[in-house]
């Protein structure tokens, strides 16, 4: 009498394979990373982000200078007690610690997105743990790496004098608007209509549907809510 064989254990897949597959087979990545560890992929993101920051710092300097000047003008218009000397001191400090902000900012941002995703998922009956929500947020962040590469390529190809806003090197609607004549809120929202931010948002929805065991439609609706929440916070902090 034939005996049934136990099912074969699924082949182990390295995190590096996940980094590739998140661009080509994201659902498979989320399926096999349920209950998985977040620290290694997050560490890869921090490493790539730091390397790209320091490698492209010179390319992005015109954008930093222009945006800082524009922000300083808004700040001094709102508060006349702020002096140009104080703003210059702040600028020098930001130049010195910018890399530190990148290194600590990525994990903080991922953690924040993960927690909000977990909370929004509860509105749709999602069952993923907070840890799984962090995993979703981490893998959904990887399109930002491609965004950095694209930005660097654009910065190399474009005349530095035309790098007049933070969206100049993005694939967003904000790229086509004049930051000096467009309302600040509208300009920021146009920047949110970015290929890579929308890609990240879609991955959040897919991950939530897989790990939270909800329908694909509800996962994408939850992701859309995440986009709105993120937009609202940007408006609140950069008004």
C-alpha positions as CSV (number, residue, x, y, z in Angstrom):
1,X,0.0,0.0,0.0
2,X,1.5,3.4,-1.0
3,X,2.1,5.9,1.7
4,X,1.6,9.6,1.2
5,X,4.8,11.6,1.4
6,X,4.8,14.7,3.7
7,X,4.7,18.0,1.8
8,X,8.1,19.4,0.9
9,X,9.2,22.3,3.0
10,X,9.2,25.5,1.1
11,X,12.6,26.6,-0.2
12,X,14.3,29.3,1.8
13,X,14.6,32.5,0.0
14,X,17.2,35.1,1.0
15,X,16.4,38.7,1.8
16,X,18.4,39.7,-1.3
17,X,16.1,37.7,-3.5
18,X,13.2,39.5,-1.8
19,X,14.8,42.8,-2.6
20,X,14.6,41.8,-6.3
21,X,11.3,40.1,-6.2
22,X,9.5,43.0,-4.5
23,X,9.7,44.7,-7.9
24,X,8.6,41.7,-9.9
25,X,6.6,39.4,-7.6
26,X,5.5,41.5,-4.6
27,X,2.7,39.2,-3.6
28,X,5.0,36.3,-3.3
29,X,7.4,38.3,-1.1
30,X,4.6,39.2,1.3
31,X,3.3,35.6,1.4
32,X,6.7,34.2,2.4
33,X,7.6,37.0,4.8
34,X,4.5,36.7,7.1
35,X,5.9,36.7,10.6
36,X,9.3,37.5,9.2
37,X,12.1,39.7,10.5
38,X,12.2,43.4,9.6
39,X,15.7,44.3,10.6
40,X,17.7,43.0,7.7
41,X,15.7,44.5,4.9
42,X,15.4,47.7,6.9
43,X,19.2,47.7,7.3
44,X,19.6,47.3,3.5
45,X,17.4,50.3,3.0
46,X,19.3,52.4,5.4
47,X,22.6,51.4,3.8
48,X,21.5,52.2,0.3
49,X,19.9,55.5,1.4
50,X,23.1,56.6,3.2
51,X,25.3,55.6,0.3
52,X,23.1,57.5,-2.3
53,X,22.9,60.5,0.0
54,X,26.6,61.0,0.2
55,X,27.3,59.9,-3.4
56,X,24.8,62.5,-4.8
57,X,25.2,65.2,-2.2
58,X,27.0,67.5,-4.7
59,X,24.5,66.9,-7.4
60,X,21.6,67.8,-5.2
61,X,23.3,70.9,-3.7
62,X,21.5,73.3,-6.0
63,X,18.1,71.9,-5.0
64,X,19.1,72.1,-1.3
65,X,20.2,75.7,-1.6
66,X,17.1,76.8,-3.6
67,X,14.7,75.0,-1.2
68,X,16.4,76.4,1.9
69,X,16.3,79.9,0.6
70,X,12.6,79.6,-0.3
71,X,11.8,78.1,3.1
72,X,13.9,80.7,4.9
73,X,11.9,83.5,3.1
74,X,8.6,81.9,4.2
75,X,9.8,81.5,7.8
76,X,11.0,85.1,8.0
77,X,7.8,86.4,6.5
78,X,5.8,84.6,9.2
79,X,8.1,85.6,12.0
80,X,10.1,88.8,11.5
81,X,12.1,88.1,14.6
82,X,14.0,85.4,12.7
83,X,17.2,86.9,11.1
84,X,19.1,85.9,8.0
85,X,22.1,85.1,10.3
86,X,20.0,82.6,12.3
87,X,18.8,81.0,9.1
88,X,22.3,80.7,7.8
89,X,23.4,79.0,11.1
90,X,20.5,76.6,10.6
91,X,21.6,75.9,7.1
92,X,25.1,75.1,8.1
93,X,23.9,72.8,10.8
94,X,21.6,70.9,8.4
95,X,24.6,70.5,6.0
96,X,26.6,68.9,8.7
97,X,24.0,66.5,10.1
98,X,22.1,65.7,6.9
99,X,23.6,62.3,6.7
100,X,22.6,61.5,10.2
101,X,19.0,62.5,9.5
102,X,19.0,60.1,6.5
103,X,20.3,57.2,8.6
104,X,17.8,57.6,11.5
105,X,15.0,59.1,9.4
106,X,14.5,56.0,7.2
107,X,13.8,53.5,10.1
108,X,11.7,56.2,12.0
109,X,9.6,56.8,8.8
110,X,9.2,53.1,8.2
111,X,8.1,52.5,11.8
112,X,5.6,55.3,11.6
113,X,4.1,54.1,8.3
114,X,3.9,50.5,9.7
115,X,2.0,51.6,12.8
116,X,-0.4,53.8,10.8
117,X,-0.9,50.9,8.3
118,X,-1.7,48.6,11.2
119,X,-4.2,51.0,12.6
120,X,-5.8,51.7,9.2
121,X,-5.9,48.0,8.4
122,X,-8.1,47.4,11.5
123,X,-10.8,49.5,9.8
124,X,-11.1,46.7,7.2
125,X,-10.7,43.8,9.6
126,X,-7.0,43.1,8.7
127,X,-5.4,40.5,11.0
128,X,-1.7,41.3,10.5
129,X,0.5,41.9,13.5
130,X,2.3,45.2,14.1
131,X,5.5,43.3,13.2
132,X,4.0,42.3,9.9
133,X,2.8,45.8,9.2
134,X,6.4,46.9,9.7
135,X,7.6,44.3,7.2
136,X,5.0,45.6,4.7
137,X,6.2,49.2,5.2
138,X,9.8,48.1,4.8
139,X,9.4,46.2,1.6
140,X,7.1,48.9,0.2
141,X,9.9,51.4,0.7
142,X,12.2,49.8,-1.8
143,X,10.9,51.7,-4.9
144,X,12.4,54.8,-3.1
145,X,15.8,53.3,-4.0
146,X,14.9,53.3,-7.7
147,X,13.6,56.9,-7.1
148,X,17.0,57.9,-5.8
149,X,18.7,56.5,-8.9
150,X,16.3,58.2,-11.2
151,X,16.8,61.5,-9.4
152,X,20.6,61.2,-9.7
153,X,20.3,60.5,-13.4
154,X,18.0,63.5,-13.9
155,X,20.4,65.7,-11.9
156,X,23.3,64.7,-14.1
157,X,21.4,65.4,-17.3
158,X,19.7,68.7,-16.4
159,X,21.3,72.1,-16.2
160,X,21.9,72.9,-12.5
161,X,20.2,76.3,-13.0
162,X,16.9,74.4,-13.7
163,X,17.0,72.4,-10.5
164,X,14.8,75.0,-8.8
165,X,12.7,72.7,-6.5
166,X,12.7,69.5,-4.6
167,X,10.5,68.0,-7.3
168,X,12.9,69.0,-10.2
169,X,14.5,65.5,-10.1
170,X,11.3,63.5,-9.5
171,X,8.8,61.8,-11.7
172,X,5.9,63.8,-10.1
173,X,3.3,66.3,-11.2
174,X,5.2,68.8,-9.1
175,X,8.1,68.7,-11.6
176,X,6.0,70.6,-14.0
177,X,4.9,73.4,-11.7
178,X,6.7,76.6,-10.9
179,X,7.3,76.6,-7.1
180,X,7.4,80.4,-7.0
181,X,4.0,81.0,-8.6
182,X,2.1,77.8,-7.5
183,X,0.4,77.8,-4.1
184,X,2.5,76.0,-1.5
185,X,-0.2,73.4,-0.6
186,X,-1.0,72.7,-4.3
187,X,2.7,72.3,-5.0
188,X,3.3,69.9,-2.2
189,X,0.3,67.8,-3.2
190,X,1.5,67.7,-6.8
191,X,4.7,66.3,-5.5
192,X,2.8,63.5,-3.9
193,X,1.5,62.5,-7.3
194,X,4.8,60.8,-7.9
195,X,5.4,57.5,-9.7
196,X,7.4,56.0,-6.9
197,X,5.2,57.2,-4.1
198,X,2.2,55.8,-5.8
199,X,4.2,52.5,-6.4
200,X,5.0,52.4,-2.7
201,X,1.3,53.1,-1.8
202,X,0.2,50.2,-4.1
203,X,2.7,47.9,-2.4
204,X,1.3,48.9,1.0
205,X,-2.1,47.8,-0.2
206,X,-0.9,44.5,-1.6
207,X,1.0,43.7,1.5
208,X,-2.0,44.5,3.7
209,X,-4.3,42.3,1.7
210,X,-1.8,39.4,1.9
211,X,-0.6,39.6,5.5
212,X,-3.8,41.0,6.8
213,X,-6.0,38.5,5.0
214,X,-8.4,41.0,3.5
215,X,-9.6,41.5,-0.1
216,X,-7.3,43.1,-2.6
217,X,-9.8,45.9,-3.0
218,X,-9.9,46.7,0.7
219,X,-6.2,46.6,0.9
220,X,-5.8,49.2,-1.9
221,X,-8.5,51.4,-0.3
222,X,-6.6,51.3,2.9
223,X,-3.5,52.2,1.0
224,X,-5.3,55.2,-0.5
225,X,-6.2,56.3,3.0
226,X,-2.5,56.0,3.9
227,X,-1.7,58.3,1.0
228,X,-4.2,60.9,2.2
229,X,-3.0,60.7,5.8
230,X,0.6,61.1,4.6
231,X,-0.4,64.1,2.4
232,X,-2.2,65.7,5.4
233,X,0.8,65.3,7.6
234,X,3.1,66.9,5.0
235,X,0.7,69.8,4.7
236,X,0.6,70.2,8.5
237,X,4.4,70.2,8.9
238,X,5.4,72.2,5.9
239,X,2.7,74.9,5.8
